[in-house]
Amino acid sequence: MKKIVLFLVVITSLLSCSLNDDSPTYTYEVLPIDSYVVPASFTLGQTYEIKLKYQKPTVCHIYQGIYYEKNLNTRTIAIQTAVEKNQVCTMQLPPLSEVSFNFIVSNTGSYIFKFYKGEDATGKEIFEDVEVPVVP
């Protein structure tokens, strides 16, 4: 009987222990767009490359993609990054990074691109709006 109780105590102890998860944990940040290149006008049905430049605050910021929100003919755009927690990062600024995406013109009228530029002193988000007309 003592062996069974001892066996159950050992099994319960092993099952109740949590494994040490050494996988990294990340925080995610949205970065402002420093500069961009968009054409002066679009033609319906054509595809255009939109170029974006942004500044990573540290070398520890890892590019995760482009934040892209679509609402009718308005596009809100920013840069998504991840930063590993518990990583020692210097505040030395890396060079500007550049990314691009292909934009397919599928509607008539004008497109409005809202490029994220950061936050003001009160924490309100700032956007730079660019209107690009679709011409025949």
Backbone as CSV, one residue per row, in Angstrom:
resi,resn,N_x,N_y,N_z,CA_x,CA_y,CA_z,C_x,C_y,C_z
1,MET,0.822,-1.188,0.000,0.000,0.000,0.000,0.870,1.258,0.000
2,LYS,1.968,1.221,0.775,2.858,2.376,0.832,3.463,2.659,-0.537
3,LYS,3.752,1.601,-1.289,4.340,1.780,-2.616,3.350,2.444,-3.565
4,ILE,2.099,2.091,-3.476,1.084,2.695,-4.345,0.913,4.172,-4.002
5,VAL,0.861,4.484,-2.702,0.726,5.882,-2.278,1.956,6.671,-2.725
6,LEU,3.143,6.104,-2.546,4.365,6.769,-2.971,4.369,6.977,-4.484
7,PHE,3.935,5.982,-5.233,3.860,6.081,-6.691,2.895,7.185,-7.113
8,LEU,1.728,7.274,-6.477,0.752,8.311,-6.795,1.274,9.701,-6.436
9,VAL,2.015,9.819,-5.338,2.588,11.102,-4.945,3.631,11.545,-5.971
10,VAL,4.463,10.604,-6.414,5.495,10.926,-7.403,4.841,11.343,-8.724
11,ILE,3.865,10.607,-9.189,3.177,10.931,-10.444,2.484,12.292,-10.326
12,THR,1.799,12.531,-9.225,1.130,13.821,-9.024,2.142,14.953,-9.003
13,SER,3.274,14.742,-8.379,4.319,15.771,-8.330,4.856,16.073,-9.716
14,LEU,5.074,15.039,-10.506,5.590,15.247,-11.854,4.583,15.954,-12.754
15,LEU,3.325,15.598,-12.627,2.302,16.208,-13.459,1.996,17.644,-13.041
16,SER,2.174,17.956,-11.774,1.857,19.307,-11.315,2.984,20.297,-11.575
17,CYS,4.154,19.816,-11.923,5.269,20.722,-12.214,5.065,21.343,-13.584
18,SER,5.311,22.626,-13.661,5.219,23.269,-14.963,6.592,23.228,-15.614
19,LEU,6.572,22.995,-16.887,7.821,22.990,-17.627,8.276,24.426,-17.826
20,ASN,9.561,24.647,-17.747,10.108,25.977,-17.948,10.094,26.273,-19.443
21,ASP,9.271,27.212,-19.830,9.151,27.572,-21.239,10.196,28.624,-21.558
22,ASP,11.232,28.213,-22.285,12.324,29.119,-22.611,12.111,29.830,-23.944
23,SER,10.939,29.666,-24.538,10.715,30.337,-25.812,10.586,31.838,-25.580
24,PRO,11.070,32.626,-26.516,11.032,34.078,-26.321,9.608,34.616,-26.360
25,THR,9.392,35.705,-25.650,8.113,36.398,-25.706,8.349,37.749,-26.354
26,TYR,7.364,38.212,-27.069,7.515,39.419,-27.861,6.460,40.450,-27.496
27,THR,6.815,41.702,-27.686,5.841,42.777,-27.693,5.763,43.259,-29.132
28,TYR,4.640,43.784,-29.487,4.448,44.228,-30.856,4.246,45.732,-30.876
29,GLU,4.854,46.385,-31.848,4.771,47.829,-31.964,4.451,48.218,-33.400
30,VAL,3.692,49.288,-33.524,3.408,49.865,-34.833,4.304,51.087,-34.974
31,LEU,5.056,51.126,-36.063,5.996,52.226,-36.284,5.464,53.177,-37.348
32,PRO,5.838,54.456,-37.222,5.422,55.429,-38.236,6.185,55.259,-39.539
33,ILE,5.592,55.768,-40.579,6.225,55.768,-41.892,6.960,57.088,-42.051
34,ASP,8.237,56.994,-42.334,9.078,58.174,-42.481,8.819,58.861,-43.811
35,SER,8.796,58.081,-44.895,8.513,58.628,-46.225,7.884,57.540,-47.086
36,TYR,7.312,57.957,-48.188,6.606,57.028,-49.073,6.688,57.538,-50.491
37,VAL,6.456,56.615,-51.444,6.401,56.980,-52.855,5.112,56.393,-53.411
38,VAL,4.231,57.287,-53.855,2.990,56.887,-54.520,2.905,57.658,-55.833
39,PRO,2.269,57.087,-56.840,2.145,57.817,-58.104,1.181,59.002,-57.967
40,ALA,1.256,59.924,-58.900,0.381,61.096,-58.892,-1.057,60.725,-59.243
41,SER,-1.220,59.637,-60.014,-2.564,59.175,-60.379,-2.509,57.676,-60.656
42,PHE,-3.698,57.065,-60.665,-3.845,55.644,-60.947,-4.691,55.472,-62.198
43,THR,-4.533,54.294,-62.827,-5.410,53.868,-63.916,-6.135,52.616,-63.445
44,LEU,-7.451,52.593,-63.645,-8.269,51.470,-63.205,-7.730,50.159,-63.773
45,GLY,-7.616,49.139,-62.934,-7.164,47.814,-63.348,-5.658,47.623,-63.332
46,GLN,-4.899,48.676,-63.108,-3.436,48.577,-63.090,-2.926,48.271,-61.675
47,THR,-1.695,47.778,-61.591,-1.033,47.493,-60.319,0.140,48.449,-60.165
48,TYR,0.274,49.018,-58.972,1.335,49.985,-58.695,2.101,49.576,-57.450
49,GLU,3.404,49.805,-57.478,4.233,49.540,-56.305,4.248,50.797,-55.424
50,ILE,3.904,50.621,-54.164,3.946,51.700,-53.174,5.154,51.422,-52.287
51,LYS,6.096,52.369,-52.219,7.312,52.197,-51.419,7.191,52.970,-50.112
52,LEU,7.651,52.334,-49.032,7.601,52.935,-47.697,8.987,52.884,-47.062
53,LYS,9.376,53.961,-46.386,10.602,53.967,-45.594,10.220,54.240,-44.152
54,TYR,10.906,53.549,-43.230,10.617,53.717,-41.818,11.894,53.566,-41.013
55,GLN,11.859,54.064,-39.790,13.005,54.014,-38.890,12.703,53.067,-37.735
56,LYS,13.519,52.032,-37.582,13.399,51.163,-36.410,14.017,51.902,-35.231
57,PRO,13.375,51.906,-34.060,13.936,52.583,-32.893,15.206,51.920,-32.358
58,THR,15.325,50.604,-32.565,16.508,49.854,-32.140,16.765,48.746,-33.148
59,VAL,17.923,48.114,-33.043,18.219,46.968,-33.909,17.432,45.738,-33.472
60,CYS,16.810,45.789,-32.303,16.024,44.658,-31.797,14.621,44.597,-32.393
61,HIS,14.190,45.634,-33.083,12.876,45.617,-33.722,12.949,44.762,-34.985
62,ILE,12.039,43.805,-35.073,11.992,42.871,-36.192,10.767,43.202,-37.044
63,TYR,10.985,43.420,-38.326,9.895,43.730,-39.243,8.912,42.561,-39.284
64,GLN,7.615,42.865,-39.096,6.574,41.841,-39.111,5.599,41.994,-40.270
65,GLY,5.635,43.142,-40.932,4.733,43.333,-42.059,4.180,44.740,-42.095
66,ILE,3.307,44.952,-43.036,2.673,46.246,-43.209,1.269,46.172,-42.613
67,TYR,0.974,47.116,-41.721,-0.395,47.243,-41.226,-1.187,47.912,-42.343
68,TYR,-2.259,47.275,-42.765,-3.026,47.754,-43.909,-4.503,47.605,-43.596
69,GLU,-5.174,48.732,-43.428,-6.610,48.716,-43.145,-7.345,49.344,-44.319
70,LYS,-8.392,48.682,-44.757,-9.140,49.101,-45.942,-10.550,49.493,-45.525
71,ASN,-10.979,50.704,-45.939,-12.337,51.165,-45.674,-12.798,51.962,-46.894
72,LEU,-13.630,51.328,-47.739,-14.036,51.900,-49.015,-12.786,52.260,-49.826
73,ASN,-12.587,53.511,-50.195,-11.398,53.894,-50.957,-10.317,54.517,-50.076
74,THR,-10.393,54.306,-48.776,-9.384,54.812,-47.847,-8.522,53.652,-47.364
75,ARG,-7.211,53.868,-47.382,-6.258,52.855,-46.923,-5.406,53.470,-45.820
76,THR,-5.391,52.826,-44.654,-4.560,53.252,-43.537,-3.355,52.327,-43.492
77,ILE,-2.152,52.928,-43.440,-0.928,52.138,-43.588,0.081,52.511,-42.511
78,ALA,0.701,51.479,-41.912,1.772,51.652,-40.928,2.683,50.429,-41.010
79,ILE,3.725,50.412,-40.197,4.675,49.303,-40.173,4.501,48.524,-38.873
80,GLN,4.424,47.203,-38.960,4.313,46.340,-37.784,5.672,45.735,-37.461
81,THR,6.053,45.782,-36.167,7.311,45.171,-35.736,7.085,44.383,-34.455
82,ALA,8.049,43.534,-34.151,8.063,42.774,-32.909,9.398,43.025,-32.220
83,VAL,9.373,43.017,-30.886,10.586,43.181,-30.098,10.588,42.085,-29.040
84,GLU,11.673,41.302,-29.004,11.765,40.237,-28.016,11.955,40.834,-26.635
85,LYS,11.115,40.399,-25.687,11.261,40.861,-24.307,12.543,40.280,-23.731
86,ASN,13.070,40.929,-22.729,14.290,40.489,-22.022,15.517,40.491,-22.925
87,GLN,15.497,41.262,-23.973,16.655,41.376,-24.851,17.281,42.749,-24.598
88,VAL,18.595,42.774,-24.485,19.291,44.032,-24.258,19.537,44.689,-25.611
89,CYS,18.974,45.877,-25.786,19.089,46.591,-27.059,19.750,47.940,-26.829
90,THR,20.604,48.293,-27.735,21.177,49.631,-27.674,20.211,50.573,-28.382
91,MET,20.262,51.819,-28.034,19.372,52.807,-28.638,19.962,53.381,-29.925
92,GLN,21.060,52.813,-30.395,21.661,53.273,-31.638,20.692,53.008,-32.782
93,LEU,20.397,54.053,-33.547,19.441,53.917,-34.638,20.053,53.174,-35.821
94,PRO,19.382,52.140,-36.300,19.838,51.482,-37.528,19.483,52.365,-38.724
95,PRO,20.010,52.070,-39.902,19.649,52.861,-41.080,18.160,52.716,-41.402
96,LEU,17.640,53.641,-42.182,16.239,53.549,-42.603,16.010,52.235,-43.332
97,SER,14.854,51.644,-43.099,14.463,50.415,-43.785,13.441,50.765,-44.857
98,GLU,13.412,49.973,-45.916,12.459,50.210,-46.994,11.711,48.935,-47.311
99,VAL,10.401,49.062,-47.471,9.553,47.954,-47.889,8.594,48.490,-48.945
100,SER,7.951,47.586,-49.645,6.966,48.009,-50.634,5.859,46.971,-50.719
101,PHE,4.767,47.375,-51.320,3.672,46.450,-51.579,3.027,46.846,-52.903
102,ASN,2.367,45.888,-53.517,1.672,46.139,-54.774,0.223,46.500,-54.493
103,PHE,-0.210,47.586,-55.098,-1.573,48.071,-54.927,-2.319,47.927,-56.243
104,ILE,-3.438,47.196,-56.217,-4.250,46.982,-57.411,-5.420,47.962,-57.371
105,VAL,-5.551,48.740,-58.415,-6.618,49.744,-58.503,-7.885,49.052,-58.994
106,SER,-8.875,48.946,-58.107,-10.088,48.205,-58.448,-11.348,49.074,-58.408
107,ASN,-11.222,50.347,-58.021,-12.375,51.242,-57.944,-12.084,52.548,-58.670
108,THR,-13.141,53.206,-59.069,-12.988,54.532,-59.669,-13.017,55.573,-58.557
109,GLY,-12.835,56.809,-58.924,-12.789,57.880,-57.925,-11.357,58.046,-57.453
110,SER,-11.194,58.588,-56.277,-9.860,58.775,-55.706,-9.631,57.809,-54.560
111,TYR,-8.387,57.444,-54.363,-7.985,56.675,-53.182,-7.321,57.636,-52.203
112,ILE,-7.601,57.446,-50.932,-6.948,58.245,-49.901,-6.078,57.301,-49.083
113,PHE,-4.788,57.585,-49.058,-3.835,56.828,-48.255,-3.556,57.622,-46.988
114,LYS,-3.754,56.975,-45.839,-3.484,57.598,-44.550,-2.220,56.935,-43.990
115,PHE,-1.098,57.620,-44.121,0.178,57.089,-43.659,0.383,57.484,-42.201
116,TYR,0.592,56.459,-41.365,0.778,56.688,-39.932,2.093,57.418,-39.698
117,LYS,2.044,58.523,-38.946,3.232,59.339,-38.696,3.631,59.363,-37.223
118,GLY,2.937,58.622,-36.370,3.278,58.581,-34.955,2.157,59.167,-34.102
119,GLU,2.551,59.612,-32.902,1.588,60.186,-31.967,2.038,61.568,-31.539
120,ASP,1.066,62.427,-31.219,1.412,63.748,-30.708,1.664,63.656,-29.202
121,ALA,1.875,64.786,-28.553,2.218,64.821,-27.125,1.107,64.260,-26.240
122,THR,-0.122,64.281,-26.721,-1.247,63.769,-25.927,-1.555,62.304,-26.227
123,GLY,-0.794,61.688,-27.141,-1.010,60.289,-27.485,-1.985,60.082,-28.636
124,LYS,-2.424,61.168,-29.257,-3.337,61.054,-30.395,-2.533,60.677,-31.640
125,GLU,-3.067,59.706,-32.401,-2.386,59.250,-33.611,-2.422,60.331,-34.686
126,ILE,-1.286,60.455,-35.407,-1.153,61.434,-36.476,-1.023,60.683,-37.798
127,PHE,-1.756,61.137,-38.808,-1.708,60.539,-40.134,-1.460,61.633,-41.171
128,GLU,-0.758,61.254,-42.217,-0.593,62.144,-43.360,-1.443,61.574,-44.484
129,ASP,-2.417,62.351,-44.930,-3.343,61.903,-45.965,-2.836,62.302,-47.344
130,VAL,-2.909,61.350,-48.265,-2.519,61.598,-49.656,-3.663,61.094,-50.527
131,GLU,-4.178,61.964,-51.385,-5.246,61.584,-52.291,-4.660,61.327,-53.672
132,VAL,-4.973,60.147,-54.227,-4.499,59.771,-55.547,-5.723,59.493,-56.419
133,PRO,-5.937,60.315,-57.450,-7.119,60.119,-58.307,-6.931,58.945,-59.277
134,VAL,-8.052,58.338,-59.634,-8.065,57.306,-60.662,-8.524,57.996,-61.942
135,VAL,-7.658,57.967,-62.954,-7.966,58.642,-64.213,-8.262,57.617,-65.299
136,PRO,-9.032,58.034,-66.308,-9.363,57.079,-67.393,-8.168,56.733,-68.249
